[in-house]
Amino acid sequence: MVRFAVVGIDHGHIFDHAKGLIKAGAEFVGYCPQTSIPSLVESFAQTYPEVPQIDRETLFADSSIDVICIAAIPKDRAGLAIQAMRAGKDVMVDKPGLTTYAQLEAVQQAVSETGRIFSICFTERHSVRSAVKAGKLVAEGAIGRVIQTLGTGPHRLGNSRPDWFWQHDAFGGIIVDIASHQIDQFLFYTGSETAEIVTSQVANFANPQAPQFEDFGDLLLRSDKASGYVRVDWFTPDGLPTWGDGRLTILGTEGYIELRKYVDIAGRDGKDHLFLVNKHGVEHIDCSNEELDYFASFAADVRDRTATAMSQQHVYEVCRLSLDAQSRAVNISSQPKG
């Protein structure tokens, strides 16, 4: 049985990691309570009351632990992952797995020297049932050859955020922080091993009290197989019944798929709505019972030293493209006058 522990509880995605691995048959043996968001640890403790709180250095030193899951402050994730890998553990990291080119180089070196797995759990694909179903439909040829993806990742800002949330070096910029999801999806659904950034933009349109923050970003990218457009933002209105109306449109030569991942506005209840349009007609597919296979595949990779969940090169390429788009982005910020 794969045994895992948690180090770094600074984002709610850590709940996805734990839930997914437990369902995959892994044993949750402990977590470090160190955090910048005490309420998150309180909720974690209520969810897993039987799991002990253990100092992180003790967890790293425990040779019986196979995997460390990490959702720390973004700028700290790579360092913790490297420490875990050098302690003989595989890692599952929340996105963004890293925030600088130097961290990417250091992670690659650690993987090369230790032979451990550095996996980023891109929850908008790995923890979204409609996204899993879309991958199967694409593989079956339901829409022909994929030639373009259009992905949006709107988020609600909310009223309570830790101090680091507003600091650029802590979160890495909006493209690194959020758009890595959509870049991952572009590579996956188009079957692209590599790509390039055509253009990118960022802005702080509505948060002048936090000058380092970015509340809008978009980018164009292309590969030898397809092109893609990504838009991310922090402008989800309070009236929407969920945190964001995340969508993905996958255009193929013989049809298209649209995912309304978290809400079908003024439409069907629930989430995980998939719309398939091709020569056979128009179909709505309820994906609520689709299995999330990333976690079982990751656990199998830990046991068997394989790479079925996601290739290491794919992880690196998503990180590189995110960093490229962020570093090249033109700032188009403007504030209302008068």
NORKADA-V773228 format. One line per field, one symbol per residue. burial: 1 if it has 9 or more other ideal C-beta (glycine too) atoms within 8 Angstrom, else 0. Layout:
BEGIN
burial: ???
END
This chain:
BEGIN
burial: 01111111110011111101111101011111001010011001100100100101001101001111111111111101111110001111111111100011011101100101111111111111111111101100011101111111111110000001111101111111111111111111110100111001111110100000111111111110111111111111000100011111111101111111111100000011111111000001111001010111111111000000110101111111111111011000000000
END
